[in-house]
């Protein structure tokens, strides 16, 4: 996917996160940092056996509403 308005930054705390940017994939490990500027095609997903934990910062703000809505949908399913 891509964002026209938001940049994504994240720091991996535990586990591994596979990040693909315009077709190039890299696996990030604990202590590593990623930055995805707006306007580029990208994706990310947890990989490996361990649960991935990371700090995600989306700028400018506003996507928090989307995450809250997604949480409500998931909680309603379970």
Buried (B, 14 or more C-beta within 10 A) or exposed (E): EEBEEBBBBBBBEEBBBBBEBEEEEEEBEBEBEBEBEBEEEBEBEEBEEEEBEBEEEBEEEEBEEEEEEEEEEEEEEE
